[in-house]
Amino acid sequence: MKKGTIFALLGLLLVGIVAAAGTASAFGWHIFSDEENREKIRAAVENRDFNSWKQAMSEQLTEENFNKILERDEQRNQHRENMEAVMAAIEAGDYDAWKEAVADCPGEAKISELITEENFDRFVEMHNARRDGDFETAKEISEELGINMPGHGKMDRGVGRFPVHRFNMNEE
């Protein structure tokens, strides 16, 4: 076999392994892959043993595990929709819609204590300042509201995004 063909096949195999690992990670396969099976997979890859790798991967392909993946995917989709509703309410300056949207968020009780109808406009100002890159103003407002924002003045995940569960609420 030609050297170029061997490299092409090895490259294809590597892409397959990375894709499988990415799919496993994206769909939460770690929730059911036990340490013993992960070790089998690692050993198969280290030993360049496709058949052992295929066997170890196949052992995880059960209806029960598939249903776990579907459940996690549904939770992720629900969370994404919820956060979109939170952001739309903040961007619209609609306190009632925001209050309804955050009702199912982790940390809802604490954020609802801190953000009230009376100071919601300041919360919106904080969001807008951060979205616009004015991190100093956003930080000042967050301190005024009693919210520790993650990222030390820089965005962790996307400009202007404020996932409620990522706030660290100051304890008084």
N, C-alpha and C positions, 0 to 999 in steps of 0.2 A: 504494500500500500504506500502511496506517495506521502511524503512528509506533510504537504499542504492539506491533503485529505484527512490525515490523522488530526492535525490541529483544528480543522473545521469540525470534525466529529467531537473532539474534546470541548471545543467552544460551545457546540450545540448542547452537549451534556451539561456543561456548566450553566448555561442559560436555563435549561430544564430544572436543574437543582435550585437555582435562585428563584425561578418562577414558582416552584412548589413550595419553597420556604416562604416566599412572599404571600402566596395564597393562604398558607397555613397561618401566618401571622395576621393577615388581614381579616380572616374569618374566625379567628380565635381558636385555632386548633390546639393551642397550648392548654385550653381548658380541659381537654381529655387525654392528651398525650402524657403518659406517665414517664417518670425518669428512666425506667428500664427501656422503654421503647425509644425515647430520645437518644439513649446511649447506643442502641442498635443502629439507629439511623446515622449517628455520628461515626460509628465504627465502619459502617458500610461505605460511607463517603470517603473516610480516610483510607480504607483499603481498596477504594475504587471498584467496589463489588456491587454492580447494578442489581443483580438478582436478590441479594440480601437487602439492599435499600428498598427495592420494590416490595419485598415481603413485609418489611417493617412498616412501610407506608400503607400497604394494603390491610394490615391488621387493624388500622384505625378507621377504615372505611366501613362503618356500621350505620344502620338506620338511626340508632340512638345518638351517635355523634353528629350525624347529619342534622338531626332535629335540634341539637344544641347549637350548631352553627346557625341554623335558621332563626332560632330564638335570639341569639346575640345580634344577628343582622337586623332583626326587627327592633330590638332595643336601640341599636345605633341609629336606625332610621327615625325612630320616634324622638330620640334625643336631638337629632339634627333638625327635625321639623319644629320641635319645641324651641330650640335656640333661634331659629329663623323667626318665630313668632315674637320672642323676647326682643330681638334686634329690631324687627319691624315696629314694635310698639315704642321702643326707645327713639328710633328715628322719626316716628310720627309724633312723639311727645304725648302719647296717649297712656296716662297712668292706669286707667281701668283695664285696658288691653294688656299692659305690662304686668299688672297684678295677677290677672288671669293666667298669663303665659308662664310666670315664674312659680305658680302654685305647685307644679309637679317637679320643680328643680330641687336638687340637693342643696341644702343650706337656705331654703325658702324662708323658714321661720326667722332666721337671723337677718337676712337681707330685708325682709318685710318690716322688721323692727327699725332698721336703719334708714330705709328709703320709704318715705311716707308721701302722701299726696301733697303735703306742704313743701317738701324738699325735692320732689321728683324733677322739677325744672332744673335744679342744680345738678342732679344726676345726669340729665340729658346734656347739660353743658359740659360735664366731665367727659361723657362719651364723645361729644363733638370735638372737644379739645384734643383728646387722645387720637381720634380718627384723623384729625388735621395735623398731627405731629407736634402739638403744643403740650408736651409731656409735663412741663413745669406747672402749667395751669391745671392740667388733669390731676396731677399729684396734690396740689393745694386743695382742690375741691374734694378729692377722695379723702384727704385727711380731715377736712371739715365735716364730711359725712360719716367718718369713722370707718372707712374702708381702706384696707391695705391692698393696693393693686399689685399683682404679680409682675415681675419683669424689671423692677427697679427703674421705671420710667421708660422702658422700651417694650415694644410689643412682643409677647411670646408667640402668639399665633394670629397673625393677620391684623392689619391696622384697624383699629376701631372696634374690635370684637371684645365683648365683655361676658364671657360665659359665667353665669352666676356662681356655679360651683367652684370656680377658680379663684374667687375672692377669698382673701383671708380677712375675716372680720376682726377688728380690734376689740379686744376684751376690755371693758371698762372696769 
